Amino acid sequence: MSDLSIDFSKNLSEENTILTFTEEELAGVPEDFLKSLEKNEDGKLKVSLKYPHYFPCMKKARNPETRKKLETAFNSRCLKPNTAILEELVELRSQKADILGFPTHAAFVLDMRMAKDPEKVRTFLVDLAQKLRPLQEQEVKVYLEYKKEECDKYGYEYDGKIHYWDLRYYMTMTEERQYAVDSNLLKEYFPMEVVTTGLLDIYRELLDLKFTQVKDVEVWHPEVTLYSVVDRESSNLLGYFYLDLYPREGKYGHAACFGLQPGCIQPDGKRQITVAAMVANFTKPTEDKPALLTHDEVETYFHEFGHVMHQICAQSEFALFSGTSVERDFVEAPSQMLENWCWEKEPLQRMSKHYKTGEAFPDHLLDKPIKSRIANAGMFNLRQILLGMFDQTIHTQKKVDTAKLFSEISQEYLGFPSTEGTNMSASFGHLAGGYDAQYYGYMWSEVFCMDMFYTRFKKEGIMSPKFGGDYRRYILQPGGSIDAADMLRNFLGRDPTPEAFLISKGLNPNA
């Protein structure tokens, strides 16, 4: 199983498909993005399936055939080898659960999680889907209106349906039209250096820490930087973290935090410090522009850095409970909670400055992305539920046809099947990378994170060092040495409830 998981990830990281398009086929995509693309000998533009290429095209390429080609290729990455690997893993996991006396792999995994059993997870996902369905139905009506309008305007065939290759395009259009969010204009206010400085400053103030870049140190690539973290009150060194922020050939393709050395008490009674690395694939700088982040990328940066802080602020005695070694369905909550700072005025102003003029984020621009947070909430969250439900379903079976099942569950939750010939799960790294039977945890933990944010910070001050101190003490510091349910009770002063989560999606929890 371990070898298969490694092969699955290796196949993904070595995947290097290139598609070529004319400028006309990429109409609608930002000019600066087109300029950054290499050309082949025929003068066509080369587009890879890595995030910094794929997502700008899927969000803005007007031609549906271009999007279809890209989406088909993207969801066919490693199709043959990884489909076979995933389906073998499902069988082996089922056998292992049987040997250990559990009815299914999901039951085995959840036994040591907050949720405890697969039925509880299924109920959670189904209930949430029912509440989100009305939002999604309204959103699809809007997407179809926009699609008809586009087809009439540019002479494309209108089929009255939304497909996978339409989704990000019309979600982006909804944000731009209903909330007047111009993502390309917003990017100009988020140069990487300014975001990094602002982000570190916010975490410093909130958690009472001091960050110092360590110069002249050996790193694995010239773009990687190293920082030390010191507790400001005691001046104790807590640990180090690396930032590896840009894509390159053969590198891990997503964004993640990796623990490199756990914090713990050594046999001599001294504390071993924590070392962690944050890895991402943000858009690289060009000759005439610094690296400019989208608002989504700023949120990703904040989220993954939250995991870094969880690693470094944890003060558990044993390495087994160090940092993010909490129940897997709680592990995202501390970082998701901190994402909220990317949707509040003061933190956004501290992380932004126009890359040319140095001008602060104007209020009229800032209000728009903040209000747009609930844009596409139905479709986005139902897609998360689809992924969680797929993960649970394959891990309650002994054998599975992953492509067929994914398409069926997609039809059920999104209202359309997979694109023919694709299998998204062949590139669903979480299923081979340690999240098996646990992907629901993103939504599960978001319920807790919203409760923490709304109950403490939103009511009483998002930059409050007092609540930041409580957060560090009750949520980050214990690592996995205390049950997550107890940590939440200690911080909230009560059991958690889902009301804040529903409010954050634009729903009335009492309806």
C-alpha positions in Angstrom: 0.0 0.0 0.0 2.8 2.4 0.9 4.6 1.7 -2.4 1.4 2.2 -4.4 0.7 5.5 -2.7 4.2 6.7 -3.5 3.8 5.6 -7.1 0.5 7.5 -7.4 2.1 10.7 -6.1 5.2 10.3 -8.2 3.1 9.9 -11.4 1.3 13.1 -10.6 4.4 15.1 -9.8 6.1 13.9 -13.0 3.1 14.6 -15.2 4.1 17.1 -17.8 1.5 17.3 -20.5 1.6 20.4 -22.7 -1.3 21.5 -24.9 -0.9 24.2 -27.6 -3.3 26.9 -28.6 -3.4 29.9 -30.9 -4.0 33.3 -29.3 -7.4 33.3 -30.9 -8.3 30.0 -29.1 -7.2 31.6 -25.8 -9.3 34.8 -26.4 -10.5 36.3 -23.1 -7.4 35.2 -21.1 -5.4 38.1 -19.7 -2.8 39.6 -21.9 0.0 39.4 -19.3 -0.7 35.7 -18.9 -0.5 35.1 -22.7 2.8 37.0 -22.8 4.3 34.7 -20.1 3.6 31.5 -22.2 6.3 29.9 -24.3 5.7 29.3 -28.0 6.3 26.2 -30.0 8.0 26.1 -33.5 4.6 26.8 -35.1 4.1 30.0 -33.0 1.3 28.3 -30.9 1.2 29.0 -27.1 2.2 26.2 -24.8 -0.1 25.6 -21.9 0.7 23.0 -19.2 -1.8 21.4 -16.8 0.0 22.9 -13.7 -2.3 25.2 -11.6 -0.7 28.6 -12.7 -1.5 27.7 -16.3 -4.7 25.7 -16.0 -6.8 27.9 -13.8 -6.3 31.2 -15.6 -7.4 29.5 -18.8 -10.4 27.8 -17.3 -11.6 31.0 -15.6 -11.2 33.3 -18.6 -10.9 31.4 -22.0 -14.0 32.3 -23.9 -13.9 29.4 -26.4 -15.8 26.4 -24.9 -13.7 24.0 -27.1 -10.5 25.3 -25.6 -11.9 24.8 -22.1 -13.2 21.4 -23.0 -9.7 20.3 -24.3 -8.0 21.6 -21.2 -10.6 20.1 -18.7 -10.5 16.7 -20.5 -6.7 16.6 -20.3 -6.6 17.9 -16.7 -9.0 15.2 -15.5 -7.3 12.6 -17.5 -3.9 13.1 -15.9 -2.2 9.8 -15.1 -5.5 8.2 -16.1 -4.4 4.6 -16.8 -1.7 4.1 -14.1 -3.3 5.9 -11.3 -6.8 4.5 -11.9 -5.3 1.0 -11.6 -3.4 2.1 -8.4 -6.4 3.7 -6.7 -8.6 0.7 -7.4 -6.0 -1.7 -6.1 -5.6 0.5 -3.0 -9.3 0.3 -2.4 -9.2 -3.5 -2.4 -6.1 -3.7 -0.2 -7.6 -1.2 2.3 -10.7 -3.2 2.5 -8.7 -6.4 3.1 -6.7 -4.7 5.8 -9.9 -3.4 7.6 -11.2 -7.0 7.4 -8.0 -8.4 9.0 -8.3 -5.8 11.8 -12.0 -6.6 12.5 -13.7 -3.6 10.9 -16.6 -3.8 8.4 -15.0 -1.3 6.0 -11.9 0.8 5.6 -13.9 3.9 6.4 -15.1 2.4 9.7 -11.4 1.6 10.5 -10.2 5.1 9.7 -13.1 6.9 11.5 -12.7 4.9 14.7 -9.9 7.4 15.7 -11.5 10.5 14.3 -14.0 13.0 15.7 -16.8 11.6 13.5 -16.3 8.1 14.9 -18.4 6.2 12.2 -19.2 6.4 8.4 -23.0 6.8 9.0 -22.4 10.0 10.9 -20.3 11.4 8.1 -22.9 10.4 5.5 -25.7 12.1 7.5 -23.5 15.2 7.9 -22.8 15.5 4.1 -26.4 14.7 3.0 -27.9 17.2 5.5 -25.5 19.9 4.3 -26.2 19.1 0.6 -29.9 19.6 1.2 -29.4 23.0 2.8 -27.1 24.1 0.0 -29.2 22.8 -2.9 -31.5 25.9 -3.2 -28.4 28.1 -3.5 -26.9 25.9 -6.2 -30.1 25.8 -8.2 -30.2 29.6 -8.3 -26.6 29.7 -9.3 -27.0 27.2 -12.2 -29.9 29.4 -13.6 -27.5 32.3 -13.7 -24.7 30.3 -15.3 -27.2 29.2 -18.0 -28.3 32.7 -18.7 -24.7 33.8 -19.1 -23.9 30.8 -21.3 -26.8 31.6 -23.6 -25.7 35.2 -23.9 -22.1 34.2 -24.6 -23.2 31.6 -27.2 -25.4 34.1 -29.0 -22.7 36.8 -28.9 -19.8 34.7 -30.2 -21.7 32.2 -32.3 -21.1 29.1 -30.2 -23.6 26.3 -30.0 -25.9 26.5 -27.0 -27.0 23.2 -25.5 -28.8 24.4 -22.4 -26.4 22.5 -20.0 -23.5 23.2 -17.8 -20.5 20.9 -18.2 -17.3 20.5 -16.1 -15.4 22.7 -18.6 -18.0 25.5 -18.1 -17.9 25.6 -14.3 -15.0 27.8 -13.4 -15.7 30.1 -16.4 -19.2 31.0 -15.3 -18.4 31.0 -11.6 -15.7 33.6 -12.4 -18.2 35.6 -14.6 -20.7 35.5 -11.7 -18.2 37.0 -9.3 -17.2 39.7 -11.8 -20.8 40.6 -12.8 -22.7 40.3 -9.6 -20.0 41.6 -7.3 -17.9 43.6 -9.9 -14.8 41.6 -8.8 -12.1 42.1 -11.4 -9.6 39.4 -10.4 -6.9 40.8 -12.7 -7.1 44.3 -11.1 -7.1 42.8 -7.6 -3.9 40.9 -8.4 -2.1 44.2 -8.9 -2.5 44.9 -5.2 -1.0 41.6 -4.1 2.7 41.5 -5.0 4.3 38.4 -3.3 6.7 40.5 -1.2 4.0 42.7 0.2 1.7 39.8 1.0 4.5 37.9 2.7 5.5 40.9 4.9 1.8 41.6 5.8 1.0 38.0 6.5 4.0 37.6 8.8 3.1 40.8 10.6 -0.5 39.7 11.2 0.6 36.3 12.6 3.3 38.0 14.7 0.7 40.3 16.3 -2.0 37.8 16.7 0.1 35.0 18.1 2.8 37.1 19.9 5.7 35.7 17.8 8.8 37.1 16.2 9.9 36.0 12.7 13.5 36.5 11.3 14.7 35.4 7.9 17.8 33.3 8.2 20.3 34.3 5.5 23.3 32.4 4.1 21.9 29.0 4.8 21.8 25.9 2.6 18.4 25.3 1.0 17.3 22.9 -1.7 16.5 25.6 -4.3 17.6 29.2 -4.7 14.0 30.4 -4.4 13.5 28.8 -1.0 13.7 31.0 2.1 14.2 30.0 5.8 12.8 31.8 8.9 13.2 31.3 12.6 10.2 31.7 15.0 10.7 33.0 18.6 8.1 33.5 21.3 8.2 37.2 22.0 7.3 37.0 25.7 9.9 34.4 26.7 12.4 34.8 23.8 12.5 31.0 23.4 13.2 29.6 19.9 10.1 27.6 18.9 11.3 26.4 15.5 12.1 27.1 11.8 10.0 27.1 8.6 10.9 27.1 4.9 8.9 28.9 2.2 9.0 27.2 -1.2 6.4 29.2 -3.1 6.9 28.8 -6.9 6.3 26.0 -9.4 9.2 24.1 -11.1 9.6 20.8 -12.9 9.1 17.7 -10.8 7.9 19.6 -7.7 4.9 18.7 -5.7 2.0 20.3 -7.6 -0.4 21.5 -4.9 0.0 23.7 -1.8 0.8 22.0 1.5 2.7 22.2 4.8 5.1 19.4 5.6 6.5 18.7 9.1 10.2 18.1 8.8 11.1 17.7 12.5 8.5 17.3 15.3 8.7 19.3 18.4 8.9 17.2 21.6 10.8 16.6 24.8 14.1 14.7 24.3 15.4 12.1 26.8 17.8 14.7 28.3 14.7 16.9 29.1 15.5 19.6 26.5 13.0 20.5 23.9 13.5 19.5 20.3 12.4 22.4 18.1 9.9 22.1 15.3 10.9 22.4 11.6 8.3 22.7 8.9 8.1 23.6 5.2 5.3 25.4 3.3 5.2 24.4 -0.3 3.1 26.2 -2.9 2.8 26.9 -6.7 2.1 30.5 -6.9 2.5 32.5 -10.2 6.2 33.3 -10.7 7.5 36.8 -11.3 8.3 37.9 -14.9 10.9 40.3 -16.3 8.5 43.3 -16.0 6.3 42.2 -13.1 6.8 40.8 -9.6 4.8 37.7 -8.6 1.2 38.9 -8.3 -1.2 36.7 -6.3 -4.9 36.3 -6.9 -7.1 36.7 -3.9 -7.6 32.9 -4.0 -3.8 32.5 -3.7 -3.6 34.9 -0.8 -6.2 32.8 1.0 -4.3 29.6 0.1 -1.1 31.2 1.5 -2.8 32.2 4.7 -4.3 28.7 5.1 -1.1 26.8 4.6 0.8 29.2 6.8 -1.8 28.5 9.4 -0.6 24.8 9.3 3.0 26.0 9.7 1.9 27.9 12.9 0.1 24.9 14.2 3.3 22.8 13.7 5.5 25.4 15.4 3.3 26.6 18.3 2.4 23.1 19.5 4.2 22.3 22.7 3.3 18.6 23.2 5.6 16.3 25.1 5.6 13.5 22.6 6.5 13.6 18.9 3.4 11.5 18.2 1.2 14.4 19.1 3.3 17.2 17.7 1.8 20.0 15.7 -0.9 19.0 13.2 -1.0 15.4 14.6 -4.6 15.9 15.7 -7.7 14.0 14.6 -7.6 14.2 10.8 -11.1 15.6 10.6 -10.0 18.5 12.9 -6.6 19.2 11.3 -8.0 21.8 8.8 -10.0 23.8 11.4 -7.2 25.9 12.8 -6.0 26.9 9.3 -9.5 27.4 7.9 -10.3 29.6 10.9 -7.4 31.9 9.9 -8.5 32.1 6.3 -11.2 34.5 7.6 -8.5 37.2 7.9 -8.4 37.3 4.1 -12.0 38.5 4.0 -11.7 41.3 6.5 -10.7 44.9 5.7 -7.8 45.6 8.1 -5.8 42.4 7.3 -6.3 42.8 3.6 -5.0 46.4 3.7 -2.0 45.2 5.6 -1.2 42.6 3.0 -1.7 44.7 -0.1 -0.1 47.6 -2.0 -0.2 48.3 -5.8 2.9 46.9 -7.4 3.5 50.0 -9.5 2.2 53.0 -7.5 2.5 51.7 -4.0 -1.1 52.8 -3.5 -3.1 51.2 -0.7 -6.2 49.1 -1.6 -9.0 51.6 -2.2 -12.1 50.9 -0.1 -14.4 50.7 -3.1 -12.3 47.8 -4.5 -11.9 46.2 -1.1 -15.6 45.9 -0.4 -16.2 43.9 -3.5 -14.1 40.8 -2.8 -15.3 40.8 0.8 -19.0 40.7 -0.4 -18.2 38.2 -3.0 -17.3 35.5 -0.4 -20.8 34.0 -0.7 -20.6 34.0 -4.6 -21.0 30.4 -5.9 -21.3 29.1 -2.3 -23.8 26.5 -3.3 -21.9 25.0 -6.3 -18.5 25.3 -4.6 -19.6 23.5 -1.4 -21.6 20.9 -3.2 -18.4 20.0 -5.1 -16.7 19.6 -1.8 -19.5 17.3 -0.7 -19.2 15.4 -3.9 -15.5 14.8 -3.3 -16.2 13.8 0.4 -19.0 11.5 -0.6 -17.0 9.8 -3.4 -14.1 9.2 -0.9 -16.5 7.7 1.7 -18.3 5.6 -0.9 -15.2 3.9 -2.4 -13.9 3.2 1.1 -17.1 1.4 2.2 -16.7 -1.0 -0.8 -14.4 -4.0 -1.5 -14.0 -3.2 -5.2 -14.9 -0.2 -7.3 -15.0 1.3 -10.8 -13.8 4.7 -9.8 -14.5 6.6 -13.1 -18.1 5.3 -13.3 -18.8 6.0 -9.6 -17.3 9.5 -9.7 -19.5 10.4 -12.7 -22.6 9.1 -11.0 -22.0 11.0 -7.7 -21.1 14.1 -9.8 -24.5 13.8 -11.5 -26.2 13.5 -8.2 -24.6 16.4 -6.4 -23.7 18.8 -9.3 -26.3 17.9 -11.8 -23.9 16.8 -14.6 -21.7 13.8 -15.1 -17.9 13.7 -15.6 -16.6 14.5 -19.1 -16.5 11.4 -21.2 -13.2 9.5 -21.0 -12.0 11.3 -17.8 -11.5 10.1 -14.3 -10.8 13.0 -11.8 -10.0 10.5 -9.1 -6.8 9.4 -10.9 -5.3 12.8 -10.0 -7.1 13.2 -6.6 -3.9 13.1 -4.6 -5.6 13.2 -1.2 -6.9 9.6 -1.8 -3.4 8.2 -2.0 -1.7 10.8 0.2 -3.2 10.1 3.6 -6.7 11.5 3.4 -8.4 8.2 2.5 -11.9 8.1 4.0 -11.2 11.6 5.5 -11.8 14.2 2.7 -15.1 15.1 4.4 -12.9 16.6 7.1 -12.5 19.9 5.1 -16.2 20.6 5.5 -16.5 19.0 8.9 -13.8 21.2 10.3 -15.1 24.3 8.5 -18.2 24.1 10.7 -15.9 24.3 13.8 -13.6 27.0 12.3 -16.6 29.3 11.6 -17.9 28.8 15.1 -14.5 29.8 16.5 -14.2 32.9 14.3 -17.8 34.2 14.7 -18.0 33.5 18.5 -14.7 35.0 19.5 -12.8 37.1 16.9 -15.7 38.5 14.8 -17.6 39.6 17.9 -14.7 40.9 19.9 -11.8 41.9 17.6 -10.1 40.1 14.8 -6.6 41.4 15.7 -7.1 41.0 19.5 -3.9 39.7 21.0 -6.1 38.4 23.9 -8.1 36.0 21.7 -5.0 35.3 19.6 -3.4 34.2 22.9 -6.4 32.0 23.8 -6.3 30.5 20.3 -2.6 29.7 20.6 -3.1 28.3 24.1 -6.2 26.2 23.6 -6.1 25.2 19.9 -2.5 25.3 18.6 -0.4 24.6 21.7 -1.8 21.1 22.7 -1.1 19.6 19.3 -2.8 16.2 19.4 -2.3 15.7 23.1 -6.0 16.7 23.9 -9.1 15.5 22.0 -10.3 18.1 19.5 -13.8 18.2 21.0 -12.2 19.2 24.4 -10.0 21.9 22.7 -13.0 23.4 21.1 -15.0 23.4 24.4 -12.0 25.1 26.1 -11.8 27.8 23.5 -15.5 28.4 22.9 -16.7 27.8 26.5 -19.4 25.5 25.1 -20.0 22.7 22.5 -19.7 23.8 18.9 -22.8 24.5 16.7 -23.2 24.8 12.9 -25.1 28.1 12.9 -22.0 30.3 12.0 -21.1 28.0 9.1 -24.5 28.4 7.5 -24.5 32.1 8.0 -21.0 32.3 6.4 -22.5 30.7 3.2 -25.4 33.2 3.0 -28.0 30.9 4.5 -30.5 31.4 7.3 -29.7 28.7 9.9 -33.2 28.9 11.3 -35.0 28.5 8.0 
